[in-house]
Amino acid sequence: MLGKGVVGGGGGTKAPKPSFVSYVRPEEIHTNEKEVTEKEVTLHLLPGEQLLCEASTVLKYVQEDSCQRGICGKLVCTDFKIAFLGDDESALDNDETQFKNKVIGENDITLHCVDQIYGVFDEKKKTLFGQLKKYPEKLIIHCKDLRVFHFCLRYTKEEEVKRIVSGIIHHTLAPKLLKRLFLFSYATAVQNNTATNPKKHTIMFDTLEDWCWELERTKGNAKYRAVSVNEGYRVCERLPAYFVVPTPLPEENVPRFQGHGIPIWCWSCHNGCALLKMSALPKEQDDSILQVQKSFLDGIYRIIHRPPYELVKTEDLSSNFVSLQDIQTAYSKFKQLFLIDNSTEFWDTDIKWFSLLESSSWLDIIRRCLKKAIEIIECLEAQNMNVLLLEENASDLCCLISSLVQVMMDPHCRTRVGFQSLVQKEWIMGGHCFLDRCNHLRQSDKEEVPVFLLFLDCVWQLVHQHPPAFEFTETYLTVLSDSLYIPIFSTFFFNSPHQKDTNMGRESQETQSKPLNLLTVWDWSVQFEPKAQMLLRNPLYVEKPKLDKGQRKGHQRQLSLPLTQSKSSPKRGFFREETDHLIKNLLGKRISKLINSSDELQDNFREFYDSWHSKPTDHHGLLLPHIEGPEIKVWAQRYLRWIPEAQILGGGTVATMSKLLEMMEEVQSLQEKIDERHHRQEALQVEAPSLLRNSVRLSSLFPFALLQRHSSKPVLPTSGWKALGDEEDLAKREDEFVDLGDV
């Protein structure tokens, strides 16, 4: 085969024919190196970022069947990212790539985004880790955002190959300490960060006032109160400094067992019912300790059981729901469908893609999560029952289910600010272990479970099915998932608020007079320009009209009516036949019996579910997803955005959105003619991004992947089109049909 890299479209003096592609031989690499170096992109370092190692004369491949086009450049590794610097002549015009991340470039990989590293030795692909005795001629990096990078090191100096490969493996895969994260280097170098006002933007829930505000917003302050007993984390390092508990609960009970076994308020429904969560008590084998724990739970249940808390349904997520191991295994299989090395591999797997998708069980887990949330909503909405979620630490599945319930029931959580506040309340302050679940420190692969990504996928199902109900777009959810791996934001890089505050304080004592001011991911201006941020906002979303006092009272009464006829619920409380089962379960002994019989639960769910879907949808009221088989879909924008073969040229949701924005422009133009005084103000409010005005040049993977030039591919999968002729004929045929065109 000719050279492994193609630099540009042709090196001859005459213009090539439209079907001509110029290949650079290996021996020509060094002659072209100077020319490429002159056009080389400058390495941009963030404050506090340091260059660790680099290698020159590296080829970055663009995989297309058996042909491999390459761009010559330099591969560098810093304490923040892996970056490729080269003359990328295949890039489109700047006006088409305005959705750029200001922190991470197209050829940048943050160290935390690296999933697996492979080396190619004599055309054999092997996983790389630890110390290497032999260094590969080709490096393949699989990223957690599902990008795949191919770097050829065949023409790189041997010393540089050893240095860059060893450096990348060490700084991405080796276990590291928390204080060695780039997050602290960046925060130390940037001194002028100013905290945003949470009242104007996202509620951070790091003050008592924030929790009181949420109680007042949801009308939960009649039965619940915010407490500061954990101020300074003197009771429990797992809980936030401030949280909400039932009003009758004495504060002196909270420190017992370090906050375990305490019902903590999540959210209140319009009818007064509430969603709560509780973590299990520490597992002890000593009989005397067990007796003390049982007595403690007895007291807690007596407090909750008295009015107005007598109707409480418990939902044990640790034993009656999907496990963390199930989530980890399913996603490990699922992501392999999108980590495609080349077009040939794509077409080889295309014929069995749906069977592989089904065998991964990822969509089934999404369906189970949505179904569980609807079951809980049925208890809150139709049966007027409080719901208590149980989990070992109440920081994984409790965060997932409670958040989904609120997104479906509370229209405020479907606004961008409301959704961000929800993530802060349930996930950040709820103690979800992002550091472990994202495996940022590479200390335990067993702890790496994409629970938060599962939540975003579930929310995407809702956004996809009910677009007008959400102020944000699927692009917003996609960039939020990408932000999990950008270590300049503190939002997703700690296991608890205590861990964050403690490390911020220690750093301040060692290096500066005031605590570190870490950035929050909710300041989107750090990553995107204003024009790009417009793609995060849904132009079809219409805010709920404000009602006067008389209308508001009537509307509240209407909301209080259940969608299905309320059935008389049995007076089941914590001191009925369930008590002993629950106490045993919280003490570490699992039960297989549900609180309600499975038949009764299924009947209630089906009646509630069918009744809601039989009525017109109120996008500012309760929102339920369709969970039947074909309704749960693959989040194409996130998972398929880096696979050119999966794009729909000029089609998909992008084409629809483009037409809608064109209509908005027409409305804007008419409004300007009616009232020219508001010309500038209206233009700012409804201006359509110029990115979408030319939908013919875009693909369904926009804004993450634009139209790419590549040779025509057969409609049939590989197994089909290979039978049409031998490989030599196919190779000749592909050269014949290459059309560079005037794009």
N, C-alpha and C positions, 0 to 999 in steps of 0.2 A: 504494500500500500504506500501511497505517497506520504508526504509529511503529515505529522499529527496535528499541526496547527495551521490555521489560515489567518493571516493578518490582513484585514481589509478585503476589498472585493477584487483586486487585481493589481499586479505590479508592473504591467507592460506599459509602453508609451502609447500604444493605440487603444482605443476604447474596445473593450471585449464585447463579444456577442452577448445577447441577452441571456443565453443558456450557459455561459462560460463561468466557471468557478476556478479561481487560482489557488493552488496549494503551495505552501512553503515547505521545502525539504528541510530535514533536520540540520544539514550542513549550512543552510542559509539563515538559521536562527541568529547566529552571532553577527552576521552582516546586517541584519535588520534591527539588532538590539539598540544601536545608537539612535536610530530614527525613532524607535518606539519610546526610548527613554526621554527624548526631547518633549514628547507629547504626554508624558506620564502625569497622572493626576497627583496633586500634592496630598500628602498625608495630613489630615486635620486631627489634631489631638484635643480632647476635652480638657478642661482644667483638672489638674492632678493626674492626667493620663501619661504613662511612660512607655516608650518603645522598648520591647524586650528582645526581640530577634527578628531577622528578616532574611529573605532569599530573593535573588534576582533571577532573571530569565526563567520565569515560571509561566506555564501556559494554563489559562483558565478555559476549560472546555465548555462548549455548548453542544450537548449530545443530540445527534440526529441520525438515527439508524446506525449504519456502519460508518458513516462519515462523521468526523469529529472536527468541528471548526474551533479554533483556539485563538485566544487573545494573549499576546505576550505582555508580561509585566512583572511586578514585584509583589511578593506575598509577605506580609508583616504580621507580627503578633505583639499586641500591647497588653497591659494589665486590664484592659477593658474589652478588647475585641480582636478578631482576626479580620484583616482587611486585604483586599487585592487591589493593587494600583496599576492600572494599565490603560492603554488607548482603546477604549471600547467604541469602535466605529459602527457597531450594530445598534447603538443607542439611537432612539428616535429624537426628534426635535425637542428642544426644551419646553416649548409651549404645550407639548403633549404629556409631559411628565411633571406636572405641577403638584401632584399629590406625593410630595417627598417628605420623608421623615428627616427632620433637622438633626437628629441624634444618630440615627443608623442609616448608612447609605445602602445602595443596591447591592454592593459587593462587600458589605460588612456583616460580620457574625459576632454578636456578643459572646463572651466565653460561656455564659450561662445558657445560651441558646443551643450549644452543641449537644447533640444527642449521642451519636456514635461516630467513630472515626475508623475508616477502613484504608488499608493499603493494598496496592496491586503489585504482586511479585510474579513476573513471568506470566502475565495475563490471568493470575489467580487472585481473587479478592479475599483478604483476611482482615479480621478485626484487630485493631491496634490498641495496645494498652501497656502500661509499665515501661520498663527498659527494653529497647530493641537491640538485637544482635545484627540484624540486617535491615537496611532502610529501603522503603518502597520507591518504585519509579513513578508511582501515581498515588495521589492522596484523594480520598473521597470523604466528604464531611456531610453527614445527615444532621439536619437541624430540627429543633423542637417545633419550629414554625413550619416544618415540612419542606423547607428548601433543601436542595441537594447541590453541592459544589464539587466539581472535579478539577483537580490541579495536577498538571504533568510536571514532574521534577526531573525528567530524563536529561534535560539540557542544563540543569542547575549544577553548580559546583558541589562536589561531595561534602565539603565541610559545611556549606550552607544548608544542604539537605538535612544533615544530621542535626544542625542547630534549630532549624525551623520545625522539623517533625517532632523532635524531642520537646521543644518549647511548647508547641501546640498541645501535645498529649499531656504534658505536666500541668499546664495552666488551665486545662479544661476538664480533665478526667481525674486528676489526683485530689484526694481529700484536702480540704483547706479549713482554716479557722475563720470565724465570723468577722473578726477585726481585719482580716486580710481582703475582704471584699472591696471592690472598687467604690462601692457606695460611700465608704468613709473617706477615701482619698478625695473623691469629688466634693463631698460636703465640706471637707477641711479647706480645699483650694478655693471654693466659692464662698466668699464672705458676705456678699450683698443680697442673699436670698431673703425675701420678705414673705411672711406667712399671709395667705389669703384670708379674707373675712368669711368665716363659715356661714354666717347669716345671709351673705350675698351669693354664696356658691354652695359647696357641699357641706352638709352637717357632718362634723368629724366625730361627734359623740365622745369627746375627750374631756368634757366638762359636765358638771351636774345640771347646768342650765340646758344643755343640749338634750338630755334625757327628759327633763321636765317639759321642754318644748314638744318633744315627740309624744309624750303622754297627753298633753293638751290637744295636739293635732288629732290624735286618734280617739279622744274622749276616754282614755283609760285611767285618768287621774282619780276617778271615783273609787276604784278598787285597788289601785296599785300606786306605789310611791318609789321615787328614786332615792337610793341610799349612798352614802359616802363612807361606809364602814371599811371599804377596801382601799381607801385613800392612802397613797404611799405603798400600796401592795402589801400591807401588813397582814392581811388575812390569807390571800391566795394569789400566787403569781400567774395563775392561769386566767383569772378573771380580770376585766378592766377595772380601773379605779372607781368607776361609778356604773351602777346598773339598777334595774328595777325589780322589785319583789312585791308579793301580795301585801296589802296594807296591814293585815293582822299579824304578819310574821315579825316577831321580835328581832331586833338587830343583833342581839346577843347570840341568837341561834346561827347566824351566818358564819362566824369564825369556826364553828364546830366542824371538824373534818375538813378544814381548809376550803370551805365553800361547796364541797361535794354534797349531793343530796338536797340542794336548795332549789326550789322552783323559781326560775328566772323568767321574767316577762319578755316576750318578743314583740307582740303587736296585739291591738284590740280591734275587734270587728265593730261595725256600726250598731249591732244589736247588743253590745255589751260583753259578748263572749271574747275570750282571749286565747292566744297561742302562747304556750310556755315551753320551756325546755329544762331538763334536769340531767346532771351527770351522775354516774353511779358512785356509790361509796367505795373507798379503798377495800380491796379484797383481803380479808384477814382469816386465818385458820383458827385462831384462838377462840374458844367458846365464849369467854367473858367479853372479848371485843365484839363478837357477833351480837351478843345480847345488848350491849351498849348501842350498837348501830341500829338494831331493830327498835329499841326504845326511842332513839332519835327520830327515825322515820315515822314512828307512831305519832310523835308530837307534831311533826311537819304535816302529816296527812290530816290530823284533827283540825289543824288551823285552816287548811285549804277546804276541808269538807264542809265546814259550817257556811251558812249563807254569806255571800251570794255565790259560793264556789261549789255547791253540792253536785252539780252535773259536770263531771270531768271524765273525759275519755283519754286513756293512756295509749300511746303509740310507741312500742318498743322497736326502735330502728336497729338496734344491735343484733336482734335475733329474728325479727320478722320482716326484714327488708334485704335489699342487695348489700353485699359485703364490700369492703374496700378491696379485698383480693379480687373479687369479681370485676370491679371497675378497672383495676390495674391490668388484669389479664385481657379483658375485652379491648381496652384501648391499645395495648401492645400489638394485638393482632390487627386492629382497625387501621392504625397509622401506617402499617406496612403497605397498604393499598395505594398510598399517595407518595411514598418515598421511592420514586421511579428514577432509575439511573439513566435511561435513554428511551427513545421512541420504540425501539424493538421490544423492550421489556413491557412497555405500555400495551402494545398490540398483542403480545403473548398472553398477558393476563386479562385482556379485555373480554375474551369469550367466557371466562369463569369469574368475572368480577362480582356479579351479584351473589353467587354462591359463597365467595370469599367474604363478602360483606355480611351475609347472613350468619356465617359461621363465627364471625368476630363477636356477635351479640351486643355490639355497641348501641345500635338503634333500639334493641329490645330493652337495654338498661335505661335509655332515655324515656322510652314508653312507660316503664315501671315507675320512674321518678315522677313523671307527669300524672300518672294514675294515682300514686300515693298522695300527691298534693291535692288532687280533686277529692279523694276520699276524706281528707282532713277538712277541706272546704265544705263538704257536705255536712259534716258534723257541726262546724261553726255556723253555717248559713241556714241549713234546713232543720237541724235538730237543736239548735241553740245550746250547744255544749261547748265547754272549754276543752281544749286539747293540750295534753302534756306530752312532749316528745322526750323519749328516753334514749340515751346513748352513753357509752362508757365515759367519754370526756365532753360530750355535747359540742364538739368543735368540727365535725366533719359532715355527717349526714344530717344533723340538726341544722347546720348552716344552710345546707342545700335545700331541704324541704321547707323550712320556715321562710326562706327567701322566695322560693317559687310560689308559696301560698300568698305572700304579700304582693308579688308581681301580678298574680291573677285577680286578687281581691281589691287592691288599693291602686286606683288610677294615678296617685301621686308617684308611686314607684315606677310608673311607665314614662315619666318625664326623665330627662337626662340628670338633672340635679337630684331628683327623688331616687333614681336608680343608684347613683353614686353614693348617696346617703345610706341607702339600704345596704350596699356592699360594706361601707364603713361600719355600720351598726352590727350586721349579722356575721360578717366574715373577719374584718380587722379587729374590732372590739370583741367579737365573739370568740377570739382565740384560735382561729383556723391556722394550722401550722404551715404557712406558706414556705418557710425555709426548708422544712422536711418534705412536704408534699411536692414541691418543685425540685427538690434535691439540689438546691443551690450550692451546698457545701460538698456535694459528692461523697457524703459519708455513709449513706445507706440507700441502696437501690430499692430495697424492700419497702421503704417508707414513701417512695415516689408514687403518688396516686393522684391522677388529674381530677380531683373532686371539683375544683373551681371551674375548670374547663368544661366538665360535665354540666355544671350549672349554666354556663354561657350557652352551651349547645341546646339546653332545654329552653332557655329564653329565646334563642334564635327560632326555635319551632313556633313559638308564640308570635314573634315578630313576622315570621314568614306567613303565618296563617291570618294574622290580624294587623296588617301594616298601619292602618290609620290610628290604631290605639296607642302607638309608641312615638314619642318625640325623637328618639334616636333611631339610627339605621343599622343594618347588618354590618356595614363598614365600621361603625362605632364598636360593635362587639368584637370584630376581627382585630382592630388595632388594640383593643383592651386586652385580648388574649396575647397579642405580641408583647405587650408591656410587662407581662409576667417575667420577662427575661432581660429587661433593661435596668441594670443596677445603678441608676442615678436617682431612682424613685424608691422611697422607703416603704411604699404601700404594700408590696408583695415580697418583702425580703426579711420578715421577722415571723417568729412563731407566736408572739403575743405582744400586747402593748407594754408589758413589763420588760420584756427583752429589748424592745426598741428604746424605751425611756432609759433603761439602765446603761445601755451602750452609748447612747447620746451623752449621758452625764459623765461617764468615765472618760470619754474622748475629750470632753470640755475641760476636765481637770488636768489632763496630761498636756494638751497642746494650746488651749486658748481659754480666755476668761469667761466665755459664755457657751452654753450648750450648742451642739451642732443643730443647724436648721436644715433638716432633710427635706427634699422636694417631695411633693405628692403627685401621683400620676394624674390626678384630676385637673391639673393645670395643663390643658392640651396645647397651649401656646408654646410650651417647651419643645414639643415634637412637631407641630404643624403650623404653617402660616394660616392667616384668617381665611383665605380662599379655599385651602384644603380642608379646614375645619367645617366648611359648609357641607361637605359630604358626610359629616357625622350627624347632621340634623335632617330629620325627615320632613320634606316640604309638604307632605300630605297630612301631617298631624295638625289637628285643630284643637286649640285649648278649650277646656270646658267653660261654657259661659257662666259668669257669676250670677247668682240668684239673689233676689232680695230676701228679706227675713221671712215673709209669708211663704214664698215659694220654697225656701230652704227647709222650713218645717214640714211642708207637705212632702217634699222630696225625701226627707229623712224617714218619714213614716212608710213611704213606698219601698224604700230600700230594705226596711226591716222585715218586709213580707218575704217568706221563703219562696223559692221558685217551685218547690214541690210541697205537697201537703205534709205538714209536720205530723210525724207519728209520735204517739206518746212513748217517750223513752223510759225504760225501766229505771227506777231510782238507784242507779248504780253509782256508788261512790267509792272512796278509798277504804271505807270500813264496811264493805260487803264481802262477798266471797272472793273478791280480787285481791284483798289486802295481803294475804299470806304469799300469794304468787308474786306480787310486785316486789315485796320486801325481799323475798328469796332471790328474785332476779337482780335487783340492785346490789345485792350482796355477792354477786358473782355466779349465781346458779341460774342458768338459762331455763326458760320455760318454752314449751312448744304450743301452748294454748293461746289463742287470740283473745282479746278482751271481748269482742263480739264473735259470734259464730261466723265462719266464712260465708255461709249461705246468706245470712241476714245482711252481712256487709256488702256482698255482691249485689243483692237486690236493691239496697238503698243507693248504692253507687250508680247502678244502671238507670234507675228511675230518675235520679237527680241529673245525671249526665244527659240522658235523652230529652228530658224536659227543657233543659237550658238550650240545647242545640235546636229545639223545635221553635224557638222564639227569635225575633230579630235581635241582632247583636247591639248592645249598648257599649260603645268603645270607651265610655267613661264610667262604666260599672263593672260588674263581675265579668271576667273573661276566662273562658275555658277553651283549651285546645282540642282538636280532633286527635284521637290517639289510635284510630284504627290503622291497620298495617301500612297501607300506602301513604297515609297522611304524615307519618314520621319520615323525614327525608334527610339526606346527607347535606350538611352545611357546605354547599359547593364553593362559596367564595373563600372560605378559610382553607378547606382541605384540597381544593383543586386549582387554586390560583396560580401555582407555579408549573402546571402541566399544560403546555401550549395545545396539545392534541385534544384537550377537554374543553377548549373554548368554543363559543358560538360567535362567529364573526358578525358583528353588528347586531347581535341579538341578545336574548336573555333579559334580565331585569333592567339592564342598562338601557336598552332600546326603549322599554316602557317608560323609565324615568326620564329619558331624554325628551320624549313626546310630552310628558306632563310638564316638564320645565319650559318647553316651548310655549305651551298654553299659558303658563304663568307669566311668561314674558309678554304675551299678547295682552293679558289682563293688566299687567303693569303699564304697558304703553297706553292703554285706554285710560287708566287712572291718571297718568301724567297729563293727558290732554284735558281731563276734567278739572284737575287741580294742579297747576304747574308749580304752585308754591311748595308742594310736598314732593317734588321730583326727586331730590337727593335722598330724602328720608325713606321713601318707598323703594327706591333702587337698592338701598342697603338692606332692606328687609326681605325682598323677594328676588334679588338678583340671582339668576341661574348661573351656576358655574360654567365658565367657558369650556371647561373640560368635557362637558356633555353635549355641547351644541353641535358637534360633528359626530353623531353616533355611528356613522358608516365606518369611521376609522377606529372604532373601539370594539372591544370584545366583551363577552359576558363575564370575563375575569377582571374587568375594570373595577377599581382604579389600581389594582396591584400588578396587573400584567396587561400590557398593551399588545396590539397586533404585532406579530413577529413574522418575518419572512422565513418561510421554510418550504421545502419542496412538497409537492402534492403527495398526500398519503392515501392509500387505498381505503375504501369503506369497509372492506372485509377485514377480519382479524388476520394476524400473521399466519395462523394455521390454514386459512382459506386462500390467501393470495399467493402463498409460496407454491401451492399446487398448480397455479396457472402457468408456471414456467420455471426453468432452473435459475439459480442465483446469478449466473453471468448475464442472462437475458434481462433479469430484473435490474441489475446494476446499470446496464446500457439504457434501459428504459427510463430509469430515474434521471440520468444525465440528459436525456432527450427532453424531459418535461420540466426541467428546472427553468423557472421564469422569474427573473429578478424584477422585471417590470419597473414602472415609474411610481414608486410608493412615496 
